[in-house]
Amino acid sequence: MSQSQYLKMLEREINRINKKIDLKILQGQEYRKEARDHKLLLRKVRYHTRRGLISRLVTLFFRTNIYA
């Protein structure tokens, strides 16, 4: 499985959990387990899409100089 396929799978799972959480909120039920799962999936997405410090600084530097 490629990284992009993995990220799409994570996104689909996050959306599924979001719908489940929304339904539980509307029904007044507890959704602690789903919130924990959602948080874990978001952490996985962030881990696989993070960029290094140098990359972020270079992007920030060039982005601010374009408008100057």
Residue pairs with C-beta under 8 A, 6 or more apart in sequence:
1 9
3 48
6 48
7 45
7 48
7 49
10 41
10 44
10 45
10 48
11 45
13 41
14 38
14 41
14 42
14 45
17 34
17 37
17 38
17 41
18 38
20 31
20 34
21 31
21 34
21 35
21 38
24 30
24 31
24 34
25 31
51 59
